[in-house]
């Protein structure tokens, strides 16, 4: 049974001051902006130092955000959830110092929460004298927690067909009332978790850190005055809008382009192409709505039976706008300038989103499952990069896939139950000016779990952790490499995986080739060697067996036959590219070995000349050999064909 949601709640973009911060003291603007970044960092540091679970404390799969009383995100250091659902359900003028609000309900989060393990706490910030205080902002933290109930350990059942199977849903509630914790609510949540102590400790850490951040922000208002600080907030937001309009939108010609990419499986049906399509329109200055980027998602596939759906269409897509906006930074003049550009609420007026009717991958109807929604929101980053590449003559990075969850669970050597999950990154795409980066993590400051910690706490040995040789897509600029990690189990256990890109690789662009896909093999080279599906809840692993995990490499940029042979030699020396791949992928004929490794230049020129005649120059994207398996033998999609000036 499905229930339709009410009309979308409207949270129109607005300003706190009449002049949009135009009269703000520029020196004070810099002080306020630096203070916001410092407070946000202090909140995250406090959470990392006082939490308990490996996912929060060690993997750092969480983030903080600072918002003003208009619910606008002020900081650009990381992305965060939304305050909108709290403000929708609890009148701001009735909030009190010491209140803490909590939610994780995907369908009641206005698009800010993607799956139930992401728990969000929100603390209002107050300014004024005792008895006359009013809300001037919000501190928020949300992160991925080990277990919130549901059908399987970790609360991410790969074959879920309903959100009810995925864990405990909590709509916005008041978790602390004027400094007093709601013990009944905390008891219900921990009772539903397989890891109650970790959950309780993490929630305490997040609540305390946000309350501390609220005090810090309140001190800023008390020091400079509410009017002055709010004028600075407007100036910060307006400056971002102006910067993106001048430096980013100006790089996109007026026009319309379309591209699509795919998730490959949903855990329920057989692997197939689950389409996510973006039609991008860059409007001109004479457009009635002004200069902006319009993203139309018409053509996206119907919602999946399995848990790959994402609720993106709430609050006019304001969360999705800020999620996708970092892709636009690739159009900055230099990489250094790109790193300087914040993504705060200032990007929202420059992006218009047009969603298809309810019932698609990004407009699912309750109670569609969502725990593997990364398959959609990560893919949308790539779809936006791809459609922009068509618009700007290829000056965008190739594809990357940098989130997947792997882990093991069972009983340790002294009979205690355990759960270990890890978010392993992958290689980023090659760029028009440089190779991709190796083993990056898209969640800010997140990382793989330290070997010393995991071996002391869980019954396995990390036999090796290295770069996955040849995983980066060949190109003039090679894709970054993924991880290769070997775990040898000391006790019988179950392996879990929530991963995409095991059939469809990270695509290459402008002549670059796709990277290698994700792969998990149990007992490699042994008598029980077997390939594990990328969506697996409970793959049995015997004591003594090894689990080999290889994560995705980024796609390549530009024709690999144009790569400098000296760089290929360097990559072989560094064990990033094998000797075989040097010849097969780059047509570089090597001589010698070790310190004497070199290039047979004459043979290389001849081999490359022979290879060039086979290049289909009109095909702008390379999806790798797995695409044909799901596309009835087709080598490429119709939207992949484009001629780009060289």
C-alpha positions as CSV (number, residue, x, y, z in Angstrom):
1,X,0.0,0.0,0.0
2,X,1.3,3.5,-0.9
3,X,0.3,6.8,0.5
4,X,0.7,10.0,-1.4
5,X,2.5,12.8,0.4
6,X,1.0,16.3,0.8
7,X,2.0,19.1,-1.5
8,X,5.7,19.9,-1.1
9,X,6.6,22.3,1.7
10,X,7.8,25.6,0.4
11,X,10.9,27.2,1.8
12,X,11.6,30.1,-0.6
13,X,15.1,31.4,-0.9
14,X,15.4,34.8,0.8
15,X,17.7,37.3,2.5
16,X,17.9,38.6,6.1
17,X,18.6,42.2,5.2
18,X,17.0,44.6,2.7
19,X,20.3,45.2,0.9
20,X,21.4,41.5,0.8
21,X,24.4,42.3,2.9
22,X,25.6,45.1,0.7
23,X,26.3,47.4,3.7
24,X,28.2,44.7,5.7
25,X,31.7,45.7,6.9
26,X,34.0,43.7,4.5
27,X,36.5,43.1,7.3
28,X,33.7,41.7,9.6
29,X,32.5,39.5,6.7
30,X,35.9,37.8,6.6
31,X,35.9,37.4,10.4
32,X,32.4,35.9,10.4
33,X,33.2,33.6,7.6
34,X,36.4,32.4,9.3
35,X,34.5,31.9,12.5
36,X,31.8,29.8,10.9
37,X,34.4,27.5,9.4
38,X,36.2,27.2,12.7
39,X,33.0,26.4,14.6
40,X,32.0,23.8,12.0
41,X,35.5,22.2,12.3
42,X,35.4,22.3,16.1
43,X,32.0,20.5,16.1
44,X,33.3,17.8,13.8
45,X,36.5,17.4,15.8
46,X,34.5,17.0,19.0
47,X,32.3,14.3,17.4
48,X,35.4,12.4,16.1
49,X,37.0,12.5,19.5
50,X,34.1,11.5,21.7
51,X,32.1,9.0,19.5
52,X,32.4,5.3,19.8
53,X,31.5,3.5,16.6
54,X,34.2,2.8,13.9
55,X,32.0,4.4,11.2
56,X,31.8,7.7,13.0
57,X,35.0,7.8,15.0
58,X,37.5,6.2,12.6
59,X,35.9,6.3,9.1
60,X,34.6,9.8,9.8
61,X,31.4,9.2,7.8
62,X,29.6,12.2,9.2
63,X,29.6,16.0,8.8
64,X,28.4,19.2,10.4
65,X,26.7,22.2,9.0
66,X,25.8,25.7,10.1
67,X,22.5,27.3,9.0
68,X,20.9,30.7,9.6
69,X,17.4,31.3,10.8
70,X,16.2,31.2,7.1
71,X,17.5,27.7,7.0
72,X,20.3,28.6,4.6
73,X,23.5,26.7,4.7
74,X,26.3,29.2,5.4
75,X,29.4,27.0,5.2
76,X,31.0,25.3,2.2
77,X,33.5,23.1,3.9
78,X,31.2,20.0,3.6
79,X,27.7,19.2,2.7
80,X,25.0,18.6,5.4
81,X,21.4,17.6,5.9
82,X,18.6,20.2,6.1
83,X,17.0,22.1,8.9
84,X,13.8,22.3,6.9
85,X,12.0,19.3,8.4
86,X,12.6,20.5,11.9
87,X,11.3,24.0,11.1
88,X,8.3,22.5,9.4
89,X,7.2,20.5,12.4
90,X,8.4,22.7,15.3
91,X,7.7,26.5,15.3
92,X,11.0,28.3,15.6
93,X,9.5,30.9,18.0
94,X,8.7,28.2,20.5
95,X,12.2,26.7,20.6
96,X,14.3,27.0,23.8
97,X,18.0,27.0,24.6
98,X,19.1,23.4,25.2
99,X,16.6,21.9,22.7
100,X,18.0,19.2,20.5
101,X,15.9,17.8,17.6
102,X,16.4,14.4,15.9
103,X,15.2,12.7,12.7
104,X,16.3,10.0,10.3
105,X,12.9,9.4,8.4
106,X,13.9,9.6,4.7
107,X,10.4,10.6,3.6
108,X,10.0,13.3,6.3
109,X,13.4,14.8,5.9
110,X,12.6,17.1,2.9
111,X,15.3,15.3,0.9
112,X,18.1,15.8,3.4
113,X,18.4,12.2,4.6
114,X,19.0,9.5,2.1
115,X,18.7,6.3,4.2
116,X,17.8,5.3,7.7
117,X,21.3,4.8,9.1
118,X,22.0,8.5,8.6
119,X,20.9,10.0,11.9
120,X,20.6,13.8,12.2
121,X,20.6,16.1,15.2
122,X,19.8,19.8,15.0
123,X,20.3,22.4,17.7
124,X,18.9,26.0,17.5
125,X,21.3,28.9,18.3
126,X,20.0,31.7,20.5
127,X,21.1,35.3,21.0
128,X,19.8,38.0,23.4
129,X,19.5,38.5,27.2
130,X,17.9,36.0,29.5
131,X,14.1,35.8,28.8
132,X,14.4,37.7,25.5
133,X,16.5,35.3,23.5
134,X,15.5,34.4,19.9
135,X,16.7,31.8,17.4
136,X,19.4,33.2,15.1
137,X,20.7,30.0,13.5
138,X,21.1,26.2,13.7
139,X,24.0,23.8,14.2
140,X,23.4,20.4,12.7
141,X,25.3,17.1,12.4
142,X,24.4,13.9,10.7
143,X,26.3,10.7,10.1
144,X,26.1,7.1,9.1
145,X,25.7,4.9,12.1
146,X,26.4,1.2,12.5
147,X,22.9,-0.2,13.0
148,X,19.4,1.2,13.5
149,X,17.6,-2.1,13.3
150,X,16.0,-3.7,10.2
151,X,16.4,-7.0,8.5
152,X,20.2,-7.4,8.5
153,X,23.1,-6.2,10.6
154,X,24.0,-2.7,9.4
155,X,20.5,-1.8,8.5
156,X,21.2,-1.9,4.7
157,X,19.4,-5.1,3.4
158,X,20.3,-5.4,-0.2
159,X,17.1,-7.1,-1.2
160,X,14.7,-4.8,0.7
161,X,11.5,-4.1,-1.1
162,X,10.1,-1.7,1.6
163,X,11.6,1.0,3.9
164,X,10.1,-0.9,6.8
165,X,12.7,-3.6,6.3
166,X,15.5,-1.1,6.7
167,X,15.3,-0.1,10.3
168,X,13.7,2.3,12.7
169,X,12.1,5.4,11.1
170,X,12.0,8.5,13.3
171,X,10.3,11.7,12.1
172,X,11.5,15.0,13.6
173,X,11.2,14.8,17.4
174,X,12.6,16.8,20.3
175,X,15.3,14.6,21.7
176,X,16.4,17.0,24.4
177,X,14.0,19.6,25.9
178,X,15.7,22.6,27.4
179,X,18.8,20.5,28.2
180,X,16.9,17.4,29.5
181,X,17.3,14.3,27.3
182,X,14.3,12.3,26.3
183,X,15.3,9.0,27.8
184,X,12.2,7.2,26.5
185,X,13.1,8.1,22.9
186,X,16.8,7.1,23.4
187,X,15.7,3.8,24.9
188,X,13.5,3.0,21.9
189,X,16.3,3.8,19.5
190,X,19.0,1.8,21.3
191,X,16.6,-1.1,21.8
192,X,16.2,-1.4,18.1
193,X,19.9,-1.4,17.4
194,X,22.2,-4.4,17.3
195,X,24.9,-2.1,18.6
196,X,23.1,-0.2,21.3
197,X,26.2,1.0,23.3
198,X,27.8,2.5,20.2
199,X,24.6,4.1,19.1
200,X,24.0,5.7,22.5
201,X,27.6,7.0,22.7
202,X,27.5,8.4,19.2
203,X,24.2,10.3,19.8
204,X,25.6,11.7,23.0
205,X,28.7,12.9,21.2
206,X,26.7,14.5,18.4
207,X,24.3,16.2,20.7
208,X,27.0,17.5,23.0
209,X,29.1,18.7,20.0
210,X,26.2,20.6,18.4
211,X,25.2,22.2,21.8
212,X,28.9,23.3,22.1
213,X,28.7,24.7,18.5
214,X,25.5,26.6,19.3
215,X,27.2,28.3,22.2
216,X,30.2,29.3,20.0
217,X,27.9,30.7,17.4
218,X,25.8,32.5,20.0
219,X,29.0,34.1,21.3
220,X,29.6,35.5,17.8
221,X,26.2,37.2,17.8
222,X,26.7,38.5,21.3
223,X,30.1,40.0,20.3
224,X,29.1,41.8,17.1
225,X,25.3,42.1,17.4
226,X,22.6,40.3,15.5
227,X,22.1,42.8,12.8
228,X,25.8,43.0,11.9
229,X,26.3,39.2,11.9
230,X,23.1,38.6,9.8
231,X,24.3,41.2,7.3
232,X,27.5,39.3,7.0
233,X,25.5,36.1,6.4
234,X,23.7,37.7,3.5
235,X,27.0,39.0,2.1
236,X,28.6,35.5,2.3
237,X,25.6,34.0,0.5
238,X,25.3,36.7,-2.1
239,X,29.1,36.6,-2.8
240,X,28.8,32.9,-3.6
241,X,25.9,33.5,-6.0
242,X,27.8,36.3,-7.7
243,X,31.0,34.3,-7.9
244,X,29.3,31.2,-9.5
245,X,27.4,33.4,-11.9
246,X,30.6,35.2,-13.1
247,X,33.2,32.4,-12.9
248,X,31.2,29.2,-13.5
249,X,28.0,29.9,-15.5
250,X,30.0,32.1,-17.8
251,X,31.9,29.0,-18.9
252,X,28.7,27.2,-20.1
253,X,27.3,28.4,-23.4
254,X,23.6,29.1,-23.8
255,X,22.0,25.9,-25.1
256,X,20.6,22.5,-24.2
257,X,22.3,19.1,-23.9
258,X,21.2,15.7,-22.7
259,X,23.0,12.7,-21.2
260,X,22.3,9.7,-19.1
261,X,24.0,7.0,-17.0
262,X,22.8,4.0,-15.2
263,X,22.7,2.0,-12.0
264,X,23.2,-1.7,-12.9
265,X,21.2,-3.6,-10.3
266,X,18.8,-3.0,-7.4
267,X,19.2,-6.2,-5.4
268,X,15.8,-7.6,-6.4
269,X,15.5,-7.8,-10.1
270,X,18.1,-9.1,-12.5
271,X,20.8,-6.6,-13.5
272,X,19.5,-4.0,-15.9
273,X,20.0,-0.4,-16.9
274,X,18.3,1.8,-14.3
275,X,18.5,5.2,-16.2
276,X,19.2,8.5,-14.7
277,X,18.9,11.3,-17.3
278,X,19.6,15.0,-17.1
279,X,18.7,17.5,-19.8
280,X,20.8,20.6,-19.0
281,X,19.7,24.0,-20.3
282,X,21.8,27.1,-19.7
283,X,19.6,30.1,-20.0
284,X,20.7,33.5,-21.1
285,X,20.5,36.9,-19.5
286,X,17.4,37.7,-21.4
287,X,15.5,34.7,-20.0
288,X,12.5,35.7,-17.8
289,X,14.0,33.6,-15.0
290,X,17.5,35.0,-15.4
291,X,20.8,33.3,-16.0
292,X,20.7,29.8,-14.5
293,X,21.2,26.1,-15.1
294,X,18.0,24.1,-15.5
295,X,18.3,20.4,-14.7
296,X,15.4,18.4,-16.1
297,X,15.3,14.7,-14.9
298,X,12.6,13.6,-17.3
299,X,13.5,10.2,-18.8
300,X,14.7,8.8,-15.4
301,X,13.6,5.2,-14.9
302,X,10.7,4.2,-12.7
303,X,11.4,3.6,-9.0
304,X,13.2,0.3,-8.4
305,X,11.8,-2.6,-6.5
306,X,15.0,-2.7,-4.5
307,X,16.7,-0.1,-2.3
308,X,18.4,2.2,-4.8
309,X,15.8,4.9,-4.8
310,X,16.5,8.5,-3.6
311,X,14.0,11.0,-2.4
312,X,15.3,14.0,-4.4
313,X,12.2,16.1,-5.2
314,X,11.4,17.5,-1.8
315,X,11.7,21.3,-1.0
316,X,12.3,22.0,-4.7
317,X,15.3,19.8,-4.7
318,X,17.3,22.1,-2.4
319,X,19.4,19.3,-1.0
320,X,20.1,17.9,-4.4
321,X,21.2,21.3,-5.7
322,X,23.9,21.6,-3.0
323,X,24.8,17.9,-3.5
324,X,25.4,18.4,-7.3
325,X,26.9,21.9,-7.2
326,X,30.5,20.8,-6.5
327,X,30.6,19.3,-10.0
328,X,30.3,22.9,-11.3
329,X,33.5,23.9,-9.6
330,X,35.4,21.9,-12.2
331,X,34.8,24.8,-14.6
332,X,36.9,27.1,-12.5
333,X,39.9,28.7,-14.2
334,X,42.4,26.7,-12.2
335,X,42.5,23.8,-9.8
336,X,43.6,26.2,-7.1
337,X,40.6,28.4,-7.8
338,X,38.3,25.4,-7.8
339,X,39.5,24.5,-4.2
340,X,38.6,28.0,-3.1
341,X,35.0,27.9,-4.1
342,X,32.5,27.1,-1.4
343,X,29.2,25.4,-2.0
344,X,26.7,27.1,0.4
345,X,23.1,28.2,-0.1
346,X,24.4,30.8,-2.6
347,X,24.3,28.2,-5.4
348,X,20.6,27.6,-4.9
349,X,19.2,30.5,-7.0
350,X,21.4,29.5,-9.9
351,X,20.0,26.0,-10.3
352,X,16.5,25.1,-11.3
353,X,15.3,21.5,-11.0
354,X,12.5,19.9,-12.9
355,X,11.4,16.6,-11.6
356,X,9.3,13.9,-13.3
357,X,6.1,12.8,-11.7
358,X,6.1,10.6,-8.6
359,X,7.3,7.0,-9.0
360,X,10.8,7.3,-10.5
361,X,14.3,6.6,-9.0
362,X,14.5,10.2,-7.8
363,X,10.8,10.7,-7.0
364,X,9.9,7.4,-5.2
365,X,6.7,6.9,-3.5
366,X,6.6,5.7,0.1
367,X,7.4,3.1,1.3
368,X,10.0,2.4,-1.5
369,X,13.3,1.2,0.0
370,X,16.3,3.6,-0.1
371,X,19.2,2.2,1.8
372,X,21.4,1.8,-1.3
373,X,20.5,5.3,-2.7
374,X,24.2,6.0,-3.2
375,X,23.7,4.2,-6.6
376,X,21.5,7.1,-7.7
377,X,23.0,10.2,-6.0
378,X,26.6,9.2,-6.9
379,X,25.5,8.5,-10.4
380,X,23.8,11.8,-10.7
381,X,27.2,13.5,-10.0
382,X,28.5,11.7,-13.0
383,X,25.5,12.4,-15.2
384,X,25.9,16.1,-14.5
385,X,29.6,15.9,-15.2
386,X,28.9,14.1,-18.4
387,X,26.2,16.4,-19.7
388,X,28.5,19.4,-18.9
389,X,31.3,17.7,-20.7
390,X,29.2,17.8,-23.8
391,X,28.5,21.4,-23.3
392,X,32.1,22.6,-22.7
393,X,34.1,20.6,-25.2
394,X,35.1,17.9,-22.8
395,X,36.7,20.1,-20.1
396,X,35.3,18.0,-17.3
397,X,36.7,15.0,-15.4
398,X,35.9,11.5,-16.3
399,X,33.8,9.4,-14.0
400,X,34.4,8.2,-10.5
401,X,32.7,5.9,-7.9
402,X,33.9,6.6,-4.4
403,X,31.4,5.1,-2.0
404,X,30.7,1.5,-1.4
405,X,30.1,-0.3,1.9
406,X,31.9,-3.5,2.7
407,X,32.1,-5.4,5.9
408,X,32.1,-8.6,7.9
409,X,30.0,-9.6,10.9
410,X,29.8,-12.7,13.2
411,X,31.1,-13.8,16.5
412,X,34.7,-13.1,17.6
413,X,37.2,-15.5,19.1
414,X,35.8,-15.1,22.6
415,X,32.1,-15.4,21.6
416,X,31.1,-11.7,21.4
417,X,29.0,-10.5,18.4
418,X,30.7,-7.9,16.2
419,X,30.0,-5.8,13.1
420,X,32.7,-4.1,11.0
421,X,31.8,-1.9,8.1
422,X,34.0,0.2,6.0
423,X,33.5,2.8,3.3
424,X,36.3,2.2,0.8
425,X,36.9,4.9,-1.8
426,X,38.0,4.6,-5.4
427,X,39.9,6.4,-8.1
428,X,38.7,9.7,-9.4
429,X,38.4,10.4,-13.1
430,X,41.2,11.8,-15.3
431,X,41.0,15.5,-16.0
432,X,41.9,17.5,-19.1
433,X,45.1,18.7,-17.3
434,X,46.0,15.9,-14.9
435,X,45.6,12.2,-14.0
436,X,42.8,11.3,-11.5
437,X,43.6,10.9,-7.8
438,X,44.0,7.5,-6.2
439,X,41.6,6.0,-3.6
440,X,39.6,9.2,-2.8
441,X,36.6,9.4,-0.5
442,X,33.7,11.7,-1.6
443,X,32.6,12.2,2.0
444,X,34.7,15.0,3.4
445,X,37.6,13.8,5.6
446,X,36.4,10.2,5.5
447,X,38.9,7.4,5.3
448,X,39.4,3.6,5.3
449,X,39.6,2.0,8.8
450,X,43.2,1.8,10.3
451,X,44.6,-1.7,10.2
452,X,45.9,-1.4,13.7
453,X,42.4,-0.7,15.0
454,X,40.6,-3.4,13.0
455,X,43.0,-6.2,13.8
456,X,42.8,-5.4,17.5
457,X,39.0,-5.3,17.6
458,X,37.8,-7.8,15.0
459,X,38.8,-11.5,14.2
460,X,40.6,-11.0,10.9
461,X,44.1,-10.0,9.6
462,X,44.6,-7.3,7.0
463,X,47.0,-9.2,4.8
464,X,47.6,-6.3,2.4
465,X,46.2,-2.9,1.5
466,X,47.5,-1.4,-1.8
467,X,46.5,0.3,-5.0
468,X,44.7,-1.9,-7.5
469,X,47.1,-2.1,-10.4
470,X,45.6,-1.3,-13.8
471,X,42.3,-0.2,-12.3
472,X,42.5,3.4,-13.6
473,X,41.0,4.0,-17.0
474,X,43.6,4.5,-19.7
475,X,43.8,8.0,-21.2
476,X,46.0,10.9,-22.1
477,X,45.4,11.5,-18.4
478,X,44.9,8.2,-16.6
479,X,42.0,7.6,-14.1
480,X,43.0,7.3,-10.5
481,X,43.4,3.8,-9.0
482,X,41.1,2.0,-6.5
483,X,42.0,0.0,-3.5
484,X,43.0,-3.6,-3.3
485,X,42.4,-5.0,0.2
486,X,42.9,-8.6,1.5
487,X,41.2,-9.7,4.7
488,X,42.0,-13.2,6.1
489,X,39.3,-14.3,8.5
490,X,40.3,-15.9,11.9
491,X,36.8,-17.1,12.6
492,X,33.8,-18.0,10.5
493,X,31.9,-14.9,9.4
494,X,29.6,-13.3,6.9
495,X,30.7,-10.8,4.4
496,X,28.5,-7.9,3.3
497,X,28.7,-5.5,0.3
498,X,26.6,-2.6,-0.9
499,X,28.3,-1.6,-4.1
500,X,27.6,-0.6,-7.7
501,X,29.9,-0.4,-10.7
502,X,30.6,-4.1,-10.7
503,X,29.3,-4.5,-14.3
504,X,29.3,-0.9,-15.6
505,X,32.6,0.7,-15.2
506,X,33.4,4.4,-14.5
507,X,33.2,5.9,-17.9
508,X,36.1,7.6,-19.8
509,X,35.6,10.8,-21.8
510,X,36.9,12.4,-25.0
511,X,38.7,9.3,-26.1
512,X,39.6,8.1,-22.6
513,X,38.7,4.5,-21.6
514,X,36.6,3.2,-18.7
515,X,38.3,2.1,-15.5
516,X,38.1,-1.3,-13.9
517,X,34.9,-2.2,-12.1
518,X,34.4,-3.2,-8.4
519,X,35.1,-6.9,-7.6
520,X,35.1,-9.1,-4.5
521,X,36.5,-12.6,-4.5
522,X,36.5,-15.0,-1.6
523,X,39.4,-17.5,-1.3
524,X,41.3,-16.2,-4.4
525,X,43.5,-18.9,-5.8
526,X,42.1,-21.4,-3.2
527,X,39.9,-24.5,-3.5
528,X,36.7,-22.5,-2.8
529,X,37.4,-19.4,-4.9
530,X,34.2,-17.6,-5.8
531,X,33.0,-14.2,-7.0
532,X,30.7,-12.4,-4.6
533,X,27.8,-10.3,-5.9
534,X,28.3,-6.6,-5.3
535,X,25.0,-6.5,-3.4
536,X,25.4,-9.2,-0.7
537,X,24.1,-9.3,2.9
538,X,25.6,-12.6,4.3
539,X,28.2,-14.3,2.1
540,X,29.6,-17.1,4.3
541,X,33.4,-16.9,4.7
542,X,35.3,-19.7,6.5
543,X,38.0,-19.2,9.0
544,X,41.3,-19.1,7.1
545,X,39.8,-17.8,3.9
546,X,40.7,-14.5,2.4
547,X,38.4,-11.8,1.0
548,X,39.9,-9.8,-1.8
549,X,38.2,-6.4,-2.4
550,X,39.1,-4.3,-5.4
551,X,37.4,-1.0,-5.7
552,X,36.8,1.0,-8.9
553,X,39.3,3.0,-10.9
554,X,38.3,6.3,-12.4
555,X,37.7,6.8,-16.1
556,X,40.4,8.1,-18.4
557,X,40.5,11.5,-20.1
558,X,41.7,11.7,-23.7
559,X,43.1,9.1,-26.1
560,X,45.6,6.8,-24.3
561,X,47.6,6.8,-27.5
562,X,48.4,10.4,-26.8
563,X,49.8,9.8,-23.3
564,X,53.4,10.7,-22.9
565,X,55.4,7.4,-23.0
566,X,57.6,8.6,-20.2
567,X,54.5,8.8,-18.0
568,X,53.6,5.2,-18.9
569,X,57.2,4.1,-17.9
570,X,56.8,6.0,-14.6
571,X,53.4,4.3,-13.9
572,X,55.0,0.9,-14.6
573,X,57.9,1.6,-12.2
574,X,55.4,2.8,-9.6
575,X,53.3,-0.4,-10.1
576,X,50.2,1.6,-11.1
577,X,50.2,0.2,-14.6
578,X,51.4,-3.3,-15.5
579,X,53.8,-4.0,-18.3
580,X,51.1,-5.8,-20.2
581,X,48.7,-2.9,-20.0
582,X,51.5,-0.5,-21.1
583,X,51.4,-2.2,-24.5
584,X,47.8,-3.2,-24.7
585,X,46.2,0.0,-23.4
586,X,48.8,2.7,-24.3
587,X,50.7,1.0,-27.2
588,X,54.0,1.7,-25.5
589,X,56.7,-0.9,-26.3
590,X,59.0,-1.2,-23.2
591,X,62.6,-2.2,-23.1
592,X,64.8,-3.3,-20.3
593,X,63.6,-3.8,-16.7
594,X,63.8,-2.3,-13.3
595,X,66.1,0.8,-13.2
596,X,66.8,0.2,-16.9
597,X,63.1,0.3,-18.0
598,X,62.7,2.4,-21.1
599,X,60.8,2.9,-24.4
600,X,61.4,1.6,-27.8
601,X,60.4,4.8,-29.5
602,X,60.3,3.6,-33.1
603,X,58.2,0.5,-32.2
604,X,55.9,2.7,-30.1
605,X,55.3,5.1,-32.9
606,X,54.5,2.3,-35.3
607,X,52.2,0.5,-32.9
608,X,50.3,3.7,-32.1
609,X,49.8,4.5,-35.8
610,X,48.4,1.0,-36.4
611,X,46.0,1.4,-33.5
612,X,44.6,4.9,-34.3
613,X,42.6,3.7,-37.3
614,X,40.3,1.7,-35.0
615,X,39.2,4.6,-32.9
616,X,35.5,5.6,-33.3
617,X,36.1,9.3,-32.9
618,X,32.4,10.2,-32.8
619,X,31.8,8.3,-29.6
620,X,32.6,10.7,-26.8
621,X,32.1,8.4,-23.8
622,X,33.5,4.9,-23.2
623,X,31.4,2.8,-20.7
624,X,33.6,-0.3,-20.8
625,X,32.7,-3.9,-21.9
626,X,30.1,-4.4,-19.2
627,X,27.7,-2.0,-20.9
628,X,27.0,-4.4,-23.8
629,X,26.0,-7.1,-21.4
630,X,23.0,-4.9,-20.2
631,X,22.3,-3.1,-23.4
632,X,21.6,-6.1,-25.7
633,X,25.1,-6.0,-27.2
634,X,25.2,-2.2,-27.9
635,X,28.7,-0.7,-27.5
636,X,27.4,2.7,-26.6
637,X,24.2,4.7,-26.0
638,X,22.8,7.2,-28.5
639,X,23.5,10.0,-26.1
640,X,27.2,9.1,-26.1
641,X,27.7,10.2,-29.7
642,X,29.0,13.8,-30.1
643,X,31.7,15.5,-32.1
644,X,33.9,17.7,-30.1
645,X,36.5,20.1,-31.5
646,X,40.0,19.0,-30.7
